[in-house]
Amino acid sequence: MGEKVVASSAELADRQQYRRKLRQCLEALGRMLAEQRFDRPRAVMGLEIELNLADDSGRPVMLNEPVLESIASGDFQTELGRFNVEVNIAPHPLDGRVFEELREEIDTGLRYADRKAAEVGARLVTVGILPTLAPGDAVLDNLSPGDRYQLLNDRILAARGENITLDIDGVERLRMDSASVVPEAACTSLQLHLQVTPDRFAGVWNAAQALTGPQLALGANSPFLFGRELWRETRCILFEQACDTRPDELKAQGVRPITWFGERWIDSVTDLFEENVRYFPSLLPICDDEDPLLVLAAGGVPRLRELRLHNGTIYRWNRPIYDIAGGVPHLRVENRSLPAGPTVVDTLANAAFYYGLVRALAEQSRPVWTRLPFALAAENFHLAARHGLDAELWWPRPGRLGARGPAVRGGGGVARVPVRELVLDELLPLAYRGLDAWGVEPHDRDRYLGIIEQRCVRNMNGAAWQSAAFHDRRERLGLDRASALADMTRRYMELMREGEPVHSWPVR
């Protein structure tokens, strides 16, 4: 969760000192942008995949430390819960056979890690939320060991001043209180990184925000939480509620949440970092000895550690990243809305759709964000999370009034469109063009975007399969709720390891 914090509460600075350091970091960033100190244009992508740990019966196991010891690879790390791990995929040039190269690399790595995990009684599961996870699993005792997790938990609870309340109304309703942030550990995601130059950053971020609704509807894979069927992508609303630092009074005052879609299109990357500093008190005011302005004056590259740490505790669904590689600073857009899984090829289909579409949208002569009100892009995010492939999303339509009568807003042709129709008719062709512009080989382009097409044609993604398989076991086999979830999860794990895309999975 954010920067890798290795600190205790004794190392927290006072807020005023930390605020001064954040302002210095912002000034240094502005100077670096003005002086064009950033890396040259290059098409580089990277992935992070969070994973659940379960036994062969499909139930969660609290074994991330022995699993990591068994895997013995620096690519795998702990995550918030003892039932999670994360794998980081090395950056790749975004061209040629990149998706097939990644498929082989990720598949080989995960199969090896799964074998090593099995030696200590666990299996890796790529799913947004493990369907068999119970409220008793998401408790403080199952927080991963380490100062950073305990400190973050303590600071969120202290800022809130009361227990965390989950209240999610979907197919069914879930209401519960938690004395820790550990329910957030139920969320396991796919994070897609794209390195961009400063002058292209705003266009790419705006495009990523605009497409978050469609990509989430296509990739939804988290319909169950704590035994209840909720949203198609329950991860999103769970994350928003489990990490909310605001009691009801601050919500009523309009205080912004730290899990945030945002509120406007941007003109520069500095817009986002300045919003972070302006609106959000620090959760982890840990000061570095570096003076970023002195480092700049001496010709060096400042780490901007305070700014990066602060940025890492504000959970935007498309997050700005400042980083340094080989002594040269660069910027990235980190897309964080998608769940893990179901399979490696599904993951790469999601990636291909995102990278192709984000480029095509960013380079349109009339960009989508000039025609789609930001508030409707935010509404799309929640509509997609709630309804998945059955969502109807707001999107600019040709002509003056659009095609859907009362569903038209703004008089400029913004209308509600079924997401599968939107993807098949408009967004997939744009994604094809975007991958061509990156120089991706046609074979890879056709294979992975073809998976997206088939999800739309068959109305089947990870969430739809989980729901259909669960109800089949309840109705055909007469299983009780817990047994049906466990049997569905076991079957999910079997099909996940076979590796065929989820739209082809049999429900029985």
N, C-alpha and C positions, 0 to 999 in steps of 0.2 A: 504494500500500500504506500505508493509514493517513494521518496528517496529512502535509501537503506539507512535508517536511523540507528545509530549505536550510541546510546546516551541514557543517562538516568535523569530523574527530575532535578537532581542537584546541579545539572549542567544547563538548565534553562536560564536564559538571560531575562532581564526585565523587558517589558513590551516596548518601552520608549527606545531603549538601545537597539532592539531588534528592528523597530520601525525605521530608525535612522539608517541601519545597514540595508534594509530593503530599498530605501530611497537612493542610496549610493549605487546599489546594483542596477536600479532602473536607469539612473543617469549614465552608468557605464555601458549598459546595453544600448541606449540611445546613441552614444558616441560611436560605438562599434558599428551600428547600422549606418550612421552618417559617413563614417570613414571606410565603409565597404570592407570590413575585416573578415567577412564570412567566407566559408568554403565556396569554391567555384560550382557552377551548375553540374549536378550529377544525379542520375536516376538510381536511387538506392532505397530498398525496402527492407523491413525487418518484421519479425513476428515474435510475440510472446503467447504461450498457451498455458492456461491454468488447468489443473487436473484434479479430479477427485480420487480418493482412495477407498476401495470397497473390497470386501472378501468375495469368495466365489458365489456366495448366496446373494450378492448384490447389496449387502448392508455396509454402512460406513465403518471404517476402522481408523483408529487414532494413532497412526504409525508413520507419520511423515519423517521423523528423525531416523528410525531404522531403515526406512525405504531409501532415504538419501545416502545413508552410509553404505547400503548395498549397491546402489547405482554408482556411487563414487565418481560423479562427473560434475564439473563446475557449471555445466549448462543447466543443471537442475537445482532449484532453490526452494526454501520453505515459503509458505504463504501464511495468511492470517490464522487459519485453523489447522489443527493437527491432522485433519482429514484432507488436506490440500498439499499439492506441490506445484511448482511452476517450471516450465522449460523455456529457455531463451534461445531463439534461432539466430544464428549469425547473420548479419546484413548480407544481402545479395543485390547485384545489379539487376534492375528491373527491365530485362530484355531477353531475347532469345528463348531458350528452353527453361526459363527460371522456374516455372510452376512444376514441370516434370522433375527438375533437379531437386526442388524443395520436397516434392512428394516422396522421392526416394530417400532423401536425407531424414525427413521427419518420421517416415514410416519405419525406417531402420532404427532410428534412435528410440522411438517409443516402444517398438517391439523388444528391443534389448532391455529398456528400463522396466517394462512390464514383467519380463522374465526375472529380473533381479528383484523387483518388488514381491513377486510370488514367493521368493525364497524366505521372506519374512512375514508372509501371510496377508499380502495386499495385492490388489490389481489396480491398474490405472484405468480411469473412466473419463472419457472426454464428453462431458454433458454440462449444460448450463447450471442446473441444480440437480444433485443426486436425488432421485425420486423417493428413496427410502430414508432420507435424513429425517430425524425426529427432533422435536424441541429439546429433548434431553441430551442430544448430541451437540447443540449449539449453546454451550454454557462456558463459563470462564475457565473451568478446568481444562477445556479443550482448545484454549488459545495457545498458539505456538509459543514455545519458550523463546525468550529474548527480550531485551530492553525495549526495542522499537515497538513491538506489538503491545506490550503492557503499557508503555508510556502513551501510545496513541489511544488505546482504550480508556485510560484514566483521563486524558485531556478531553476527549469527546464527551464522556459522562460528566466531567466537571463543568464544561461549557454549557451543557444542557441542564444540569442541576436536578435531574430526575431520571427515572428509568426510561428506556427507549420503548415506544409503543409501536407495534406493527398492527396495521388495520388495512387489509387488502381485500377488496370486493371484486371478485371475478366470476367465474363459473360457480364457485362456492365462495365463502367468506372465511378469512382467517383473522382472528384478533388475539393478540398476546402481548405481554410485556416482557422485556429482557433487561437484566441488570448489567449487560455487557454488549459490545459491538459484535460478538461472535456470530450472531445470525448472518451478518454480512459475509462471513466466510462461506456460506452456502453458495454464493455467486462465483462461478468460475467462467472466465471470459477469454476471448481471443482479442489481442491487441495488435493492431496493424500500424506500422510506422512508415512514414514517407518523408525522406529528406527533401527540403525545398529551399530555394534561395529566398532572401528577404523580400524581393520585389514580387515574388509569386505566392508568398505565404498567405496573404489575405484571401486571394481568389481560391486557393486550395482549401483553406479552412471553411470559407463560406460554402463551397461546393460540398465539402464533407458534411456540414451541418444540414444542407438541403437534402442530401441523399440518405441521411441516417434513418428516416422513416422507412423508405423502401427496403434498405438493406436489412433492417431489423425484422420486418415482416417476412422476408425471404429466409432469414437465418434463425428464426425463433426456435428455441430448444430447451425451454424451462417452464413447462406448464404446471409442475407440481412443487409444492413447498409444505413441509411438515404434514404430509398426508392429505393436503387439500389441493383440488384442481382450481387454479386461479387464473392468471393471465397466460397468454401463449408465451410471452417472455417475462415471467415473473421477476427475473433477476433485476430488471430496471427499477421497478417500484420498491422491491426489497432493499436494494442498495440505497435508494433515496431516503427510505424511512430508517434503516438501520444505522446510517451514518449522520442522521440529522442532529445538529447541535442546538436546534431551536426548540424551546418549549412553546406551548400554544400561544402565549402572549407575544412572542417575537414573530411567530408566523403571522399573527393578526396585524402586526405593524408593517408587514411586507419585507422583513429581513430576508436576505437571499440565503438559500441553502447551500452547503458546501458540495453537495452532489447536484450539478447545475447544467442545464442545457444552454444557458445564456439568455440574453434578452435583445440582441441586435446583431446585424451583420457588421463586419469590421472593415477597416481600411488599412490596418497595419498590425503586425504581431504585437507591437507595444500596447495596442488597445487591450489585449487580453491580460498581459502582465500588469498593466496599470489598474485594470478592474480588480484583479486579484488582491493587489495591495490596498486599493481604496475601500473595498467592500468587506474584506474578510480579516478579522483579527487572527493572529497566528495561533495555531494549535501547538506548535513546537518551536518556540523562539530560542533556537540554538545558534549562537553567533560564532562565526569563523574569524580567525586572526587576520585574514586577508583584507587589505584595503583595495577594492577593485579599481578605484581611480588612480591610485599610485601604480598599480600593476600596469594599467593602460599607458600611463605617462612614461613608464620605463620600456614600453614596446612589447609587453607581455600580454598573455591572454588570461583574463580573470576567470575564476571558477564560478563566481556568482552563486556561492553555495546557499546563502540565505534565500535568494530568489527561487532557486531550484527546489529547495526544501519546502518553501511555502507553496509553490506551484504544485508540488506532489501531494499536498493535503487538501487540495480543491479538486473535486472529482468531476471535471468537465467530461462530457461524452466524446468531445474532440478536444484534446488537450495540446497546448503549445509546449514544445520541448526545446530548451537550450542545452547543448551538449558540446563536448570537445573530443575530437578524435585525431590522433596524430599531431597534437598541438595546435589544431586549427578548429575554431568554433563553427558550429552549424546549427540550423533550425530543423525541427521535424514537426509534422502533424501526427499525433497519436490518436488513432480511431479506437474507441474503447467500448462501443455499444454492443458488439456481437458476443454471443455465448460461445463456449467451447463446443466442438464436435459437430455432428455425430462422428464422422470419420475423417481421416486425413484428406481424402479427395473432396469431401464436403467443405472442409476448412479452406482448402485452396480454391474451391469454386467461389466461396464467399470473398476470398481475397482478390481473385481475378475480377469479379464484378465490381468490387470497391475501387481497385486501382484503375481499371478501365474507365469507369463512370466518373470518378473524381477528376480525371484529366479532361475528359470530354466536356464536363460541366464547367470546369474552370476556364476553358478556352472558348466557350460560346461567345458569339458576337453580342448577343443579348443575354447576359448571364441569368440563370434561374433566380438568383437572389434579388435581382432588380424587378422581378415579376411576382415573386412569392413573398407575402408578408412574413416577417420572422416569426410572429406569433403563430402562424399556421404551420410553419416548419416544426415549431415546438409541439404543437398539437398533433402533428403527424407522428412524432416520436412516441407519444403515449397511445395514440390509436393503433400504431403498428405493434407496440409491445402488448397491448391488450388483446388484439384480434388476430395477429399474425397474417397468414395468407388470406384471411377473410376480411381484412381491413379495407376501408375506403379512405384514401388519402387526398388531401388538398394538393392540387398541382395546376400550374398555368396551362390554359387551354387556348388553342388558336381561335381567332375571332374575338369580337367585342364582348360577348356575354357568356361565352362558354356553352356547354351543351346540356346542362342538367338543372335548368330552371331554379327551383328554390335552393339547390345546393351550391349555387354560385355566390361568391362573395366579392365585394370590392369593385364590381363593374368592369374589371380589367381582364376577365377571363380566367379567374381562379375557381376551380370546381372540384368537387369530390369525385374521385375516380377509383374503381376497384383496383387494388394494387396489382393483381395478376395481369389485368388488362394494361395498366400503366407500364409494367415491366416488359411485357411481350411486345407491345406496340411502339414504345418510345425509348425506354431506358436500356434494354438489351442492345438495340442497334447502336446507341451511343457508347455503350461499354465496349462493343466490338471495335468501334473507331478509336476509342481511347487506348486499347491494348495495341492496335496497329501503330498508333503514334508512339507508344513506348518501344516499339520494335519487337514485341512478343511474337514468337513463331505461330503461324496460323494453326498448327496442330494443337498446341497448348491452348490457344485462344478458343478454338472450337470445342475442345473437350470440356473445359471447365465452365465456360459460359453455357454449353449445352446442358450441364447439370442444373444450372439456374433455370433454364427454359423448362426442363422436365419437372422441376418442382412446381412451376406455375401450371403446366398442362395437367399434371396429376393431382394438384392441390395437396401436396405432401412434402412436409419438411420434418425436422426432428420433433417439434412440438405436436404436430398433427399425428405423427406416428405414435408417440408416447400416449397421447390421449386415446387414439383408436385401439391400441393394444391393451391399455388398461381397461377400457369399457368392454372389450371382447372377453377378457378374462372374468370380469364381473358377471357379464350376462350369459356367456356361453358355458363357462365352467362353474359359475356360482361361487367364486372365491370372495372372501371378505376383502375389505379395502386394503389392509396391510399385506395380505397374501398376494392380491392382484398387483400391487405396486412392486413387490419383491420379484414376482415371476416376470413381470414386464421388464424390470431392470436387468434381471439375468439374461433375458432374451436380447435386450439392447446390447449388453456387453458382448454376447456371442456375435451378433451381426456387426457390431463396431469392429471387432477383430478380423472379421472376414473382409472388411474394407470396401464393400460396394456402397455407392451413394444411397442416402436414406430414401430417396424417392422410389427406389426399387425394392425396399424391404417388404417382406410379407408381414401382415399384421399378426397372423397366428404363429 
